[in-house]
Amino acid sequence: IFFFVNDRVWVNRPVMESRDARDYCPAVNTFWFGYNVNIAHSTKSAKNVVVDNFTEKYLLGLIDYAQNYLGTDRNRTYVMGGSMGGSASVAMATHFPDRIAAVYAQVPVYAYTWEKCSTSNAITACRLECSCGPLKGKKASLQDGTDLFEYMNGAKNIAANRDIPPIFATNGRSDPSIPWVNNPPFYTAANQARHAFAVFWYN
């Protein structure tokens, strides 16, 4: 069974404080992960940011439904996606390795940082700000207190788990929206952990 996830959700109000809303769409972009717990009112937090891990919980619920009511094979659940969906695919493989058989990720983000890189002016953590509100200079955590950026650190996650499903991925060194700087650390961690992993890239 394959699952695909949309990147737009309507939260009963235009999310006008989001850069995405100002540019082209007032429905909130999760960039895969989730939302500020105050999303119904505002993504802005006076102090630290608390994020509801909505999208992963939603997808796990869909998988459970398909397995329990449609009789799909629990050992043959695959995830694939591009860009945001590729990021989601890698996150699902490293966060829930017992639920996923294999992953195909096109141009995923492997980590969320504020670093700029030589191939892009993009700052990947800004992608989360559309749904979580301003993050720089604040502590951002999940509802259980887990640090958001640690949870989304693919290199750390793939190094910590013993049995990751096979991941097949593609990246571009000059991709204007997915900075290259976060990619090699993930590749290195996957190799050092001796996980089944194949990645293809070009300039």
C-alpha positions as CSV (number, residue, x, y, z in Angstrom):
1,I,0.0,0.0,0.0
2,F,1.2,3.5,-0.9
3,F,0.3,6.7,0.9
4,F,0.5,10.3,-0.3
5,V,0.0,13.4,1.9
6,N,-1.1,16.9,0.8
7,D,0.8,19.9,2.1
8,R,-2.2,22.2,2.7
9,V,-4.7,22.1,5.5
10,W,-7.6,24.6,6.3
11,V,-7.7,25.4,10.0
12,N,-11.0,27.4,9.9
13,R,-9.2,30.8,9.3
14,P,-6.9,32.3,6.8
15,V,-3.3,32.0,8.2
16,M,-2.4,35.5,7.1
17,E,0.7,35.8,9.4
18,S,2.4,33.0,7.3
19,R,4.7,34.1,4.5
20,D,3.0,31.4,2.4
21,A,-0.4,33.2,2.8
22,R,1.1,36.5,1.8
23,D,2.7,34.9,-1.3
24,Y,0.0,32.7,-2.6
25,C,-2.2,30.6,-0.2
26,P,-3.8,31.3,3.2
27,A,-4.3,27.6,4.0
28,V,-1.5,26.5,6.2
29,N,1.5,24.6,4.8
30,T,2.7,22.0,7.3
31,F,5.9,21.4,5.5
32,W,5.2,17.8,6.5
33,F,5.4,18.0,10.2
34,G,2.6,19.7,12.2
35,Y,1.4,23.0,13.7
36,N,1.8,25.4,16.5
37,V,-0.6,24.3,19.2
38,N,-2.2,27.7,18.9
39,I,-2.9,27.4,15.2
40,A,-6.6,28.0,15.5
41,H,-5.8,31.5,16.8
42,S,-2.3,32.4,15.7
43,T,1.1,30.8,14.9
44,K,2.8,33.5,16.9
45,S,4.1,32.5,20.4
46,A,5.2,35.1,23.0
47,K,7.7,32.6,24.5
48,N,8.7,29.2,23.4
49,V,7.0,27.3,20.5
50,V,5.1,24.1,21.2
51,V,4.2,22.0,18.1
52,D,1.6,19.4,17.7
53,N,3.0,16.5,15.6
54,F,-0.2,16.3,13.6
55,T,0.8,15.0,10.2
56,E,2.8,11.9,11.4
57,K,-0.1,11.0,13.7
58,Y,-2.6,11.5,10.8
59,L,-0.6,9.3,8.4
60,L,-0.1,6.5,11.1
61,G,-3.9,6.6,11.6
62,L,-4.4,6.1,7.8
63,I,-2.0,3.2,7.8
64,D,-3.8,1.6,10.8
65,Y,-7.2,2.1,9.0
66,A,-5.9,0.5,5.8
67,Q,-4.4,-2.5,7.6
68,N,-7.4,-3.1,10.0
69,Y,-10.3,-2.5,7.6
70,L,-8.9,-3.0,4.1
71,G,-6.7,-6.0,4.9
72,T,-3.4,-4.5,3.5
73,D,-0.2,-6.4,4.2
74,R,1.5,-5.0,7.3
75,N,4.9,-5.9,5.8
76,R,4.4,-4.0,2.5
77,T,3.7,-0.4,3.5
78,Y,5.7,1.9,1.3
79,V,6.2,5.7,1.5
80,M,7.3,7.9,-1.4
81,G,7.2,11.7,-2.1
82,G,9.1,14.6,-3.6
83,S,10.4,17.8,-1.8
84,M,8.1,18.1,1.2
85,G,6.9,14.5,0.6
86,G,10.5,13.3,0.3
87,S,11.3,14.9,3.6
88,A,8.2,13.2,5.0
89,S,9.2,9.8,3.6
90,V,12.7,9.9,5.3
91,A,11.1,11.1,8.6
92,M,8.7,8.2,8.5
93,A,11.4,5.7,7.9
94,T,13.6,7.0,10.7
95,H,10.8,7.6,13.3
96,F,8.7,4.5,12.6
97,P,11.0,1.9,11.1
98,D,8.8,-0.9,12.2
99,R,5.8,0.4,10.2
100,I,7.5,1.1,6.8
101,A,8.9,-1.5,4.4
102,A,10.9,0.9,2.1
103,V,11.1,4.5,1.1
104,Y,11.6,6.5,-2.2
105,A,12.4,10.1,-1.5
106,Q,12.9,12.7,-4.2
107,V,14.9,15.8,-3.1
108,P,14.2,15.5,0.6
109,V,15.3,17.8,3.4
110,Y,17.3,15.6,5.9
111,A,17.6,18.3,8.7
112,Y,16.2,21.6,9.6
113,T,18.8,24.3,10.3
114,W,19.4,28.0,9.9
115,E,22.6,27.5,7.9
116,K,22.9,29.0,4.5
117,C,24.9,27.0,1.9
118,S,26.8,27.8,-1.2
119,T,24.1,26.5,-3.6
120,S,21.1,28.3,-2.1
121,N,19.9,31.2,0.0
122,A,17.2,29.0,1.4
123,I,17.2,28.5,5.2
124,T,15.4,25.2,5.8
125,A,14.0,25.9,9.2
126,C,12.0,28.7,7.7
127,R,9.9,26.1,6.0
128,L,8.5,25.1,9.4
129,E,7.7,28.7,10.3
130,C,4.6,28.8,8.1
131,S,2.8,26.4,10.4
132,C,4.7,26.9,13.7
133,G,5.3,30.6,13.7
134,P,8.7,32.4,14.3
135,L,11.3,29.9,15.6
136,K,14.6,31.5,15.5
137,G,15.9,32.4,18.9
138,K,13.1,30.4,20.6
139,K,13.0,26.9,22.0
140,A,10.7,24.8,19.8
141,S,9.5,21.5,21.2
142,L,6.9,18.8,20.7
143,Q,4.1,18.5,23.2
144,D,6.1,15.9,25.2
145,G,9.0,18.3,25.5
146,T,11.2,16.7,22.8
147,D,13.3,19.3,20.9
148,L,11.7,19.9,17.5
149,F,15.0,20.3,15.6
150,E,16.5,17.2,17.3
151,Y,13.5,15.2,16.3
152,M,13.8,16.3,12.7
153,N,17.6,15.7,12.5
154,G,17.8,12.9,10.0
155,A,21.5,12.1,10.5
156,K,21.0,11.7,14.2
157,N,17.9,9.6,13.7
158,I,19.4,7.2,11.2
159,A,22.5,6.8,13.3
160,A,20.4,5.9,16.4
161,N,18.2,3.3,15.0
162,R,19.3,-0.3,14.3
163,D,16.9,-1.4,11.7
164,I,15.9,1.3,9.2
165,P,13.9,0.3,6.1
166,P,15.8,0.7,2.7
167,I,15.8,4.3,1.6
168,F,16.3,5.3,-2.0
169,A,16.8,9.1,-2.6
170,T,17.8,11.7,-5.1
171,N,19.2,15.2,-4.5
172,G,20.7,18.0,-6.5
173,R,23.8,19.9,-5.5
174,S,22.5,23.1,-7.0
175,D,18.8,22.8,-6.0
176,P,17.6,26.4,-5.3
177,S,15.1,25.3,-2.6
178,I,16.8,22.3,-0.8
179,P,20.2,23.4,0.5
180,W,22.9,20.8,-0.1
181,V,24.7,21.5,3.2
182,N,22.4,19.1,5.2
183,N,22.8,16.2,2.8
184,P,26.3,14.8,3.2
185,P,26.0,14.4,7.0
186,F,22.9,12.2,6.4
187,Y,24.7,10.1,3.8
188,T,27.7,9.6,6.1
189,A,25.5,8.6,9.0
190,A,23.6,6.1,6.9
191,N,26.9,4.6,5.7
192,Q,28.5,4.4,9.1
193,A,25.3,2.7,10.5
194,R,25.5,0.3,7.5
195,H,21.8,0.8,6.6
196,A,20.4,-0.1,3.2
197,F,20.5,3.3,1.5
198,A,21.1,4.4,-2.1
199,V,21.3,8.1,-3.1
200,F,21.8,9.7,-6.4
201,W,22.8,13.3,-7.0
202,Y,24.1,15.6,-9.7
203,N,25.0,19.3,-10.1
